[in-house]
């Protein structure tokens, strides 16, 4: 069990303030990770007798007092604003925080900020939902190119089979995994909901011979993907439609929704799932891949405020209830939580390694505040998916439009025959 080292109490508690002192004490008691805190007046707090894995350095007294009102959210925002610096292993900061099981969502001012954010950024309006998506996804292509995989530019959880060593391998394996799950066949049509940079559309055609339609609401991504489709000479086989997930045009043999449901919004989950169901032909198979909670919990406010405005993580139960409500039979559920930790590790490592090149693209947009927000987002999410105390998971739910009957294999064995085509 960790204990604070023999720094005099008078040097610690008055400087830290009650809320921060309690938080640090909880952290020291629950985490085996040794750490050090240096306060704005030079006083220190230490946990553990070993060399600290990281050091938190407060630059202002305000940053030390804010946790009384906003909990760990205040520490994150102090880091974003440069009022708190971190030395040492950045990932372990978040691992220790997960050990402490801190939750700011019930603090009155955090609840108020979350309510106000929802009032301003609710996805109930299609125009607002588009603006929310563009806030995150319409960053320049070259920004994402610096840290996503180089094969398919997939901005979703990879599939790390045994022996996988790179995020490129993991993302190609993920695409093949989901395509095989829906038994994607040559000549079939499929819709890719939230198509991003098109990696799934291109692989679906090249590997499986199926004709895809990509759905995206972020205008810059849509324009860039359309140019790439034209450049490859595939405009007669791949379509890209700019629209909300509630307005998917047409019906398709198969549906692949990879990382779109968590962008539905707090109160729009049913409408977005209905849009998915309506886009499936009778008897069609669909794969809905999304971040979900086990249990009903608020979505972390700093993610909503600083990274994904309008986003909301549903529980698995809520998502399945919506699927059933709109005529989708749940065929299979797979949890890839551990796979997302590895994917985020790869992204965060590349983001840090390539920061200077990212900054040089646009020094005003990609400034120090942006760097701190995004690296905190990537590393903290990696630890969130890794934490044994976590409630946030990554689910792949295979669904059928109506009763699946005998139109699908009776076991999962075919999924793992990677040397063979999908079953006919």
C-alpha positions as CSV (number, residue, x, y, z in Angstrom):
1,X,0.0,0.0,0.0
2,X,1.4,3.4,-0.9
3,X,1.7,6.1,1.7
4,X,2.8,9.7,1.4
5,X,6.5,10.1,2.3
6,X,7.6,12.1,5.3
7,X,7.0,15.6,3.9
8,X,5.7,17.6,6.9
9,X,1.9,17.8,6.9
10,X,2.1,21.6,7.3
11,X,3.9,21.8,4.0
12,X,1.2,19.8,2.2
13,X,-2.4,20.4,3.3
14,X,-2.5,24.2,3.5
15,X,-1.0,24.5,0.0
16,X,-3.1,21.8,-1.6
17,X,-6.5,22.8,-0.2
18,X,-9.0,20.4,1.2
19,X,-10.4,18.9,-2.0
20,X,-7.0,18.5,-3.7
21,X,-5.5,17.1,-0.5
22,X,-8.3,14.5,-0.2
23,X,-7.9,13.6,-3.9
24,X,-4.1,13.1,-3.5
25,X,-4.6,11.0,-0.4
26,X,-7.1,8.8,-2.2
27,X,-4.8,8.5,-5.2
28,X,-1.8,7.6,-2.9
29,X,-3.9,5.0,-1.1
30,X,-5.5,3.3,-4.1
31,X,-2.7,3.3,-6.7
32,X,0.6,1.6,-6.6
33,X,2.1,4.1,-9.0
34,X,4.6,6.4,-7.2
35,X,4.2,10.1,-8.0
36,X,5.2,13.6,-6.8
37,X,3.2,16.8,-6.8
38,X,4.9,20.2,-6.6
39,X,2.7,23.1,-5.6
40,X,2.9,26.7,-6.8
41,X,4.7,27.8,-3.6
42,X,7.3,25.0,-3.9
43,X,5.8,22.6,-1.3
44,X,5.7,19.0,-2.3
45,X,3.5,15.9,-1.9
46,X,5.0,12.4,-2.5
47,X,3.3,9.0,-2.8
48,X,5.5,5.9,-2.5
49,X,9.1,5.4,-1.7
50,X,10.3,4.7,-5.2
51,X,11.3,7.2,-7.9
52,X,8.2,9.0,-9.0
53,X,6.7,7.8,-12.3
54,X,5.5,11.3,-12.9
55,X,5.4,14.7,-11.4
56,X,2.5,17.2,-11.4
57,X,3.7,20.8,-11.2
58,X,1.1,23.4,-10.3
59,X,1.9,26.8,-11.8
60,X,-1.0,28.7,-10.1
61,X,-2.8,28.6,-6.8
62,X,-6.1,28.8,-8.8
63,X,-5.3,25.4,-10.4
64,X,-4.9,23.9,-6.9
65,X,-8.2,25.3,-5.6
66,X,-10.4,24.4,-8.6
67,X,-10.7,20.7,-7.9
68,X,-12.9,21.6,-4.9
69,X,-15.5,22.7,-7.4
70,X,-14.8,20.5,-10.5
71,X,-12.8,17.5,-9.3
72,X,-10.5,15.9,-11.8
73,X,-12.0,18.0,-14.6
74,X,-10.2,21.0,-13.1
75,X,-6.9,19.2,-13.2
76,X,-7.4,18.4,-16.9
77,X,-8.4,21.9,-17.8
78,X,-5.5,23.3,-15.8
79,X,-3.2,21.1,-17.8
80,X,-4.8,22.3,-21.1
81,X,-4.3,25.9,-20.0
82,X,-0.7,25.5,-18.9
83,X,-1.5,26.0,-15.2
84,X,-0.4,22.5,-14.5
85,X,2.5,20.7,-16.1
86,X,3.4,17.0,-16.2
87,X,6.8,15.5,-16.2
88,X,7.5,11.8,-16.6
89,X,5.3,9.0,-17.9
90,X,2.1,10.7,-19.2
91,X,0.1,7.6,-19.6
92,X,0.7,6.6,-16.0
93,X,-0.9,9.9,-14.8
94,X,-4.2,8.6,-16.2
95,X,-3.6,5.0,-15.0
96,X,-3.2,6.3,-11.5
97,X,-6.4,8.4,-11.9
98,X,-8.3,5.4,-13.0
99,X,-7.0,3.5,-9.9
100,X,-8.5,6.3,-7.8
101,X,-11.9,5.9,-9.5
102,X,-12.5,9.6,-9.3
103,X,-15.8,10.8,-10.8
104,X,-16.6,14.5,-11.1
105,X,-19.9,13.9,-12.9
106,X,-22.0,14.3,-9.7
107,X,-20.4,17.6,-8.6
108,X,-23.1,20.3,-8.8
109,X,-21.1,22.6,-11.1
110,X,-20.0,19.8,-13.4
111,X,-23.7,18.8,-13.7
112,X,-24.6,22.4,-14.5
113,X,-21.8,22.7,-17.1
114,X,-23.0,19.4,-18.7
115,X,-26.6,20.6,-18.8
116,X,-25.5,23.9,-20.4
117,X,-23.4,22.1,-22.9
118,X,-26.3,19.9,-23.9
119,X,-28.6,22.9,-24.2
120,X,-26.1,24.5,-26.6
121,X,-24.8,21.5,-28.5
122,X,-27.7,19.0,-28.6
123,X,-27.8,16.8,-31.7
124,X,-31.6,17.2,-31.8
125,X,-31.0,19.7,-34.6
126,X,-29.5,18.2,-37.8
127,X,-27.7,21.5,-38.4
128,X,-26.2,21.4,-34.9
129,X,-25.3,17.7,-35.3
130,X,-23.4,18.6,-38.5
131,X,-21.5,21.4,-36.7
132,X,-20.6,19.1,-33.9
133,X,-19.2,16.5,-36.3
134,X,-17.3,19.1,-38.2
135,X,-15.7,20.5,-35.1
136,X,-13.8,17.3,-34.7
137,X,-13.7,15.5,-38.1
138,X,-13.1,18.5,-40.4
139,X,-9.6,19.0,-39.2
140,X,-7.1,18.8,-42.2
141,X,-6.4,15.4,-43.7
142,X,-2.6,15.9,-43.1
143,X,-3.3,16.2,-39.4
144,X,-4.9,12.8,-39.2
145,X,-2.4,11.3,-41.6
146,X,0.4,12.0,-39.1
147,X,-0.9,9.5,-36.5
148,X,-3.6,7.2,-38.0
149,X,-2.7,4.0,-39.8
150,X,-1.1,4.4,-43.2
151,X,-3.1,1.7,-44.9
152,X,-6.7,2.7,-44.4
153,X,-6.7,5.8,-42.3
154,X,-9.2,4.2,-39.9
155,X,-10.2,6.4,-36.9
156,X,-11.8,3.6,-35.0
157,X,-10.8,0.6,-32.9
158,X,-8.4,-1.9,-34.6
159,X,-8.6,-5.7,-34.3
160,X,-5.4,-7.0,-32.6
161,X,-5.3,-10.7,-33.4
162,X,-2.5,-12.6,-31.7
163,X,0.8,-11.8,-33.5
164,X,-0.4,-8.3,-34.6
165,X,2.4,-5.8,-34.2
166,X,1.3,-2.6,-36.0
167,X,-1.8,-0.5,-36.1
168,X,-1.8,-0.9,-39.9
169,X,-2.2,-4.7,-39.5
170,X,-4.9,-4.2,-36.8
171,X,-7.0,-1.9,-38.9
172,X,-6.9,-4.1,-42.0
173,X,-7.8,-7.0,-39.8
174,X,-10.7,-5.0,-38.3
175,X,-12.1,-4.2,-41.7
176,X,-11.9,-7.8,-42.8
177,X,-13.4,-8.9,-39.4
178,X,-16.5,-6.8,-39.8
179,X,-17.0,-7.6,-43.4
180,X,-16.9,-11.3,-42.7
181,X,-19.3,-10.9,-39.8
182,X,-22.0,-9.6,-42.2
183,X,-21.0,-12.2,-44.8
184,X,-20.3,-9.5,-47.3
185,X,-20.3,-11.0,-50.8
186,X,-19.3,-10.0,-54.3
187,X,-21.9,-7.8,-56.1
188,X,-23.7,-6.9,-52.9
189,X,-24.4,-3.3,-51.8
190,X,-23.4,-2.0,-48.4
191,X,-23.7,1.3,-46.6
192,X,-20.8,2.5,-44.4
193,X,-22.3,4.8,-41.8
194,X,-19.7,7.3,-40.7
195,X,-17.3,6.5,-43.6
196,X,-14.4,8.8,-42.6
197,X,-11.5,8.6,-45.0
198,X,-13.0,5.6,-46.9
199,X,-10.8,2.8,-45.8
200,X,-13.7,0.4,-45.3
201,X,-15.3,1.4,-48.6
202,X,-12.1,0.7,-50.6
203,X,-11.3,-2.6,-48.8
204,X,-15.0,-3.7,-49.1
205,X,-14.7,-3.4,-52.9
206,X,-11.1,-4.6,-53.4
207,X,-11.2,-7.6,-51.0
208,X,-14.9,-8.6,-51.0
209,X,-16.1,-7.3,-54.4
210,X,-19.0,-5.3,-52.8
211,X,-20.3,-1.9,-53.8
212,X,-20.3,0.7,-51.0
213,X,-22.1,3.9,-50.2
214,X,-20.4,6.1,-47.6
215,X,-22.4,8.3,-45.3
216,X,-20.8,11.3,-43.6
217,X,-22.0,14.7,-42.3
218,X,-18.5,16.4,-42.2
219,X,-18.2,18.4,-45.4
220,X,-14.4,18.5,-45.6
221,X,-14.1,14.7,-45.2
222,X,-16.8,14.2,-47.8
223,X,-15.1,16.4,-50.3
224,X,-11.7,14.8,-49.7
225,X,-13.1,11.3,-50.0
226,X,-15.0,12.1,-53.2
227,X,-11.7,13.4,-54.7
228,X,-10.0,10.1,-53.7
229,X,-12.8,8.0,-55.2
230,X,-12.5,9.9,-58.5
231,X,-8.7,9.7,-58.4
232,X,-8.9,5.9,-58.2
233,X,-11.5,5.7,-60.9
234,X,-14.1,4.1,-58.7
235,X,-17.0,6.6,-58.9
236,X,-19.2,4.0,-60.6
237,X,-18.8,1.6,-57.7
238,X,-18.4,3.7,-54.6
239,X,-20.7,6.6,-53.7
240,X,-20.3,9.2,-50.9
241,X,-23.3,10.9,-49.5
242,X,-23.3,13.9,-47.2
243,X,-26.1,13.6,-44.8
244,X,-27.1,13.0,-41.2
245,X,-27.2,9.5,-39.8
246,X,-30.9,9.8,-39.5
247,X,-31.3,10.5,-43.2
248,X,-29.5,7.6,-44.9
249,X,-30.9,7.3,-48.5
250,X,-31.9,4.0,-50.0
251,X,-31.7,0.4,-48.7
252,X,-28.7,-2.0,-48.8
253,X,-27.9,-5.7,-48.6
254,X,-25.5,-5.0,-45.7
255,X,-24.9,-2.2,-43.2
256,X,-21.6,-1.4,-41.5
257,X,-21.7,1.3,-38.8
258,X,-18.2,1.7,-37.3
259,X,-18.0,4.4,-34.6
260,X,-21.1,6.4,-35.4
261,X,-23.7,5.5,-32.7
262,X,-21.7,7.3,-30.0
263,X,-22.2,10.5,-32.0
264,X,-26.0,10.1,-32.1
265,X,-26.4,12.4,-29.1
266,X,-27.9,12.0,-25.6
267,X,-31.5,11.9,-26.8
268,X,-31.1,10.8,-30.4
269,X,-30.0,7.2,-30.1
270,X,-33.4,5.8,-31.1
271,X,-33.7,8.0,-34.1
272,X,-30.2,7.1,-35.3
273,X,-30.7,3.4,-34.8
274,X,-34.0,3.8,-36.7
275,X,-32.0,5.4,-39.5
276,X,-29.7,2.3,-39.5
277,X,-32.7,-0.1,-39.6
278,X,-34.4,1.8,-42.4
279,X,-31.3,1.6,-44.5
280,X,-31.3,-2.2,-44.4
281,X,-33.3,-4.3,-46.8
282,X,-35.6,-6.9,-45.3
283,X,-33.4,-9.8,-44.2
284,X,-30.2,-7.7,-44.4
285,X,-27.3,-8.1,-41.9
286,X,-25.7,-5.2,-40.1
287,X,-22.7,-4.7,-37.9
288,X,-22.9,-1.8,-35.4
289,X,-19.6,-1.1,-33.8
290,X,-19.6,1.6,-31.0
291,X,-18.2,2.7,-27.7
292,X,-20.7,1.8,-24.9
293,X,-21.0,1.7,-21.2
294,X,-21.8,-1.3,-19.1
295,X,-24.4,0.4,-17.0
296,X,-25.9,3.8,-17.4
297,X,-23.4,6.6,-16.7
298,X,-22.9,10.2,-17.8
299,X,-20.4,10.8,-20.6
300,X,-17.1,12.3,-19.4
301,X,-17.7,16.0,-19.5
302,X,-14.2,17.0,-20.7
303,X,-14.6,14.8,-23.8
304,X,-17.9,16.4,-24.6
305,X,-16.7,19.9,-24.0
306,X,-13.2,19.8,-25.6
307,X,-13.2,16.9,-28.0
308,X,-16.6,15.6,-29.2
309,X,-19.4,18.2,-28.7
310,X,-22.8,16.6,-28.8
311,X,-21.3,13.1,-28.3
312,X,-22.9,10.7,-25.8
313,X,-21.9,7.2,-24.9
314,X,-24.9,5.0,-24.5
315,X,-25.1,1.8,-22.4
316,X,-25.1,-1.5,-24.2
317,X,-28.5,-2.1,-22.8
318,X,-29.9,1.2,-24.2
319,X,-28.4,0.4,-27.6
320,X,-29.8,-3.1,-27.8
321,X,-33.2,-1.8,-26.6
322,X,-33.2,0.7,-29.5
323,X,-32.2,-2.0,-32.0
324,X,-35.0,-4.3,-30.9
325,X,-37.4,-1.4,-30.9
326,X,-36.7,-0.9,-34.6
327,X,-37.0,-4.5,-35.8
328,X,-33.3,-5.6,-35.6
329,X,-32.6,-9.0,-34.2
330,X,-29.4,-9.1,-32.2
331,X,-27.3,-12.1,-33.5
332,X,-24.0,-11.7,-31.7
333,X,-22.1,-9.3,-29.4
334,X,-18.4,-9.0,-29.1
335,X,-16.5,-6.8,-26.7
336,X,-13.2,-5.3,-28.1
337,X,-12.3,-3.1,-25.1
338,X,-8.8,-4.4,-24.9
339,X,-8.2,-3.8,-28.6
340,X,-9.1,-0.2,-28.3
341,X,-6.4,0.3,-25.6
342,X,-3.8,-0.9,-28.0
343,X,-5.1,1.2,-30.9
344,X,-5.1,4.3,-28.8
345,X,-1.5,3.5,-27.6
346,X,-0.4,3.5,-31.2
347,X,-2.2,6.7,-32.0
348,X,-1.0,8.6,-29.0
349,X,2.6,7.5,-29.5
350,X,2.5,8.7,-33.1
351,X,0.7,11.9,-32.2
352,X,3.5,12.8,-29.7
353,X,6.3,11.7,-32.1
354,X,4.9,13.8,-35.0
355,X,3.8,16.8,-33.0
356,X,6.4,19.2,-34.6
357,X,5.2,18.3,-38.1
358,X,1.5,18.8,-37.0
359,X,2.3,22.1,-35.4
360,X,4.1,23.3,-38.5
361,X,1.0,22.6,-40.6
362,X,-0.9,25.5,-38.9
363,X,0.9,27.0,-35.8
364,X,-2.2,29.0,-34.9
365,X,-4.7,26.2,-34.9
366,X,-2.3,23.5,-33.7
367,X,-0.9,25.4,-30.8
368,X,0.2,24.2,-27.3
369,X,-3.3,24.3,-26.0
370,X,-4.5,22.0,-28.8
371,X,-1.5,19.6,-28.2
372,X,-2.3,19.3,-24.6
373,X,-6.0,18.6,-25.2
374,X,-5.4,16.0,-27.8
375,X,-2.6,14.1,-26.1
376,X,-4.7,14.0,-22.9
377,X,-7.6,12.7,-24.9
378,X,-5.6,9.9,-26.6
379,X,-3.6,8.7,-23.6
380,X,-6.5,9.0,-21.1
381,X,-8.8,7.0,-23.4
382,X,-6.2,4.3,-23.8
383,X,-6.0,3.9,-20.0
384,X,-9.8,4.1,-19.7
385,X,-10.2,1.1,-22.0
386,X,-7.3,-0.7,-20.2
387,X,-8.5,0.0,-16.6
388,X,-10.0,-3.0,-14.7
389,X,-12.3,-0.5,-13.0
390,X,-13.5,1.0,-16.3
391,X,-17.2,0.9,-17.4
392,X,-16.5,2.0,-21.0
393,X,-16.2,-0.7,-23.6
394,X,-16.2,-1.2,-27.4
395,X,-19.0,-3.4,-28.7
396,X,-19.6,-5.0,-32.1
397,X,-23.3,-6.0,-32.3
398,X,-24.3,-8.1,-35.3
399,X,-27.9,-7.5,-36.2
400,X,-30.4,-8.8,-38.8
401,X,-33.4,-7.0,-40.2
402,X,-36.0,-9.4,-39.0
403,X,-35.5,-13.1,-38.0
404,X,-32.2,-14.4,-39.3
405,X,-33.5,-17.9,-39.9
406,X,-31.0,-20.2,-41.7
407,X,-29.3,-17.5,-43.7
408,X,-26.2,-17.3,-41.5
409,X,-23.6,-19.9,-40.4
410,X,-24.5,-21.7,-37.1
411,X,-21.1,-21.1,-35.5
412,X,-18.3,-18.4,-35.6
413,X,-15.8,-20.8,-37.1
414,X,-15.9,-19.2,-40.5
415,X,-14.8,-15.8,-39.1
416,X,-11.3,-17.1,-38.3
417,X,-10.5,-18.8,-41.6
418,X,-8.6,-15.8,-42.8
419,X,-7.3,-17.7,-45.8
420,X,-10.8,-18.4,-47.1
421,X,-13.5,-16.1,-48.6
422,X,-16.6,-15.2,-46.7
423,X,-19.2,-18.0,-46.7
424,X,-21.7,-18.0,-49.5
